[in-house]
Amino acid sequence: MKKKYQNAFFVFGVAVLAVMVTQLDFAQVWQGLKHAGYWFVAVMLLWAVLYVLNTASWYLIIKGVCQRPDNATNLAKESTPGLQKGKANGLKKTNAKRQVPFAWLYKITVSGFALNYATPGGLMGGEPYRIMALTPKIGVERASSSVILYVMTHIFSHFWFWLLSLVLLFAIHHVGMALWPLAAATGTFCVLGIMFFVSGYRKGMANRLMAFLRFVPIVRRWARPFVEKHRQQLDTIDSQIAALHRQNKVFFVASVLLELACRVASALEIYFVLLVLMPSPSYLDCVLILAFTSLFANLLFFIPLQLGGREGGFLMSSASLGLPASAGIFVALIVRLRELAWVGIGLLLIKMEKKQER
């Protein structure tokens, strides 16, 4: 990636992070950290592991995309200018293994999520960064399709997590009739989301996304000429998305399961924090708190770091499960501090990548 783009991503992220830090009550933060003690360290280490699962999911997608036999010559031209045409065929199958090291991809994953956390609209910051970082290694079309596929898989796993959590709620708690309409609406939303993404996996998502952007105010001025100019590339990306789902089902299923496992395991964060407040919290209740909070916060995707939405989600989900309001407030504070800390780490990794490429 060019230095000017790395600098732009870094400066933007630092500016947004600085604004968010100013919104904190530092006295409350200090009291919260003292109360959490070593459990905050456990939460930070937990997310270091969870990002490994995210990276593994993306790595499998890249591997599947790069096994496609088409456009090998174009891939060679995009990733290594000046390479002789006769070497293009040999380059295709080695890119995913030789030129995309897992440790490097881990750094890009953490930085991408950091930019997503800090960006209004979520996917507006991290995904362009991932595509630009990956393009020199596997070419722009494969980089774009692998990032789109990973985003689809990441969101797809959320819908499954919410739907399975709804089943879990009915299995371990008595749900009053008053909540049945809300549960039905949530279940319908999740099923429709799953159906939408299954269709996207089969037919591709790039053209659908760009077609949608053509009708969005402000963005459509850019989207319409972009679609006309890059129609062939968008068709290629869609064919690679559909091919992974159709021909590499092992990679597809493994990637989805890794993301779903990451969702379930991330409930350990809430479990660790509640251990500070009570002797034996229920892990299944922690899963339900996470599911409700993430669903509520994602409905407010346009807010940077989902400020306010996530805290409200923790308060409502904790209260509905019979936990005191103070527990919801404390969990929300520790989770917010963890997010800010990992955003800072992700931005530092962008800077480290920049220094290593000099």
Sequence and secondary structure as in RCSB ss.txt:
>XXXX:A:sequence
MKKKYQNAFFVFGVAVLAVMVTQLDFAQVWQGLKHAGYWFVAVMLLWAVLYVLNTASWYLIIKGVCQRPDNATNL
AKESTPGLQKGKANGLKKTNAKRQVPFAWLYKITVSGFALNYATPGGLMGGEPYRIMALTPKIGVERASSSVILY
VMTHIFSHFWFWLLSLVLLFAIHHVGMALWPLAAATGTFCVLGIMFFVSGYRKGMANRLMAFLRFVPIVRRWARP
FVEKHRQQLDTIDSQIAALHRQNKVFFVASVLLELACRVASALEIYFVLLVLMPSPSYLDCVLILAFTSLFANLL
FFIPLQLGGREGGFLMSSASLGLPASAGIFVALIVRLRELAWVGIGLLLIKMEKKQER
>XXXX:A:secstr
  HHHHHHHHHHHHHHHHHHHHTS HHHHHHHHHHHTHHHHHHHHHHHHHHHHHHHHHHHHHHHHHT  TTHHHH
HHHHSTT  GGGHHHHHTTIIIIIS HHHHHHHHHHHHHHHHHSTTSHHHHHHHHHHHHHHHH HHHHHHHHHHH
HHHHHHHHHHHHHHHHHHHHHHS   GGGHHHHHHHHHHHHHHHHHHHHHHHH SHHHHHHHHTTSTTTHHHHHH
HHHHTHHHHHHHHHHHHHHHHH HHHHHHHHHHHHHHHHHTHHHHHHHHHHH SS  HHHHHHHHHHHHHHHHTT
TTSGGGTTHHHHHHHHHHHHTT  HHHHHHHHHHHHHHHHHHHHHHHHHHHHHHHHT 
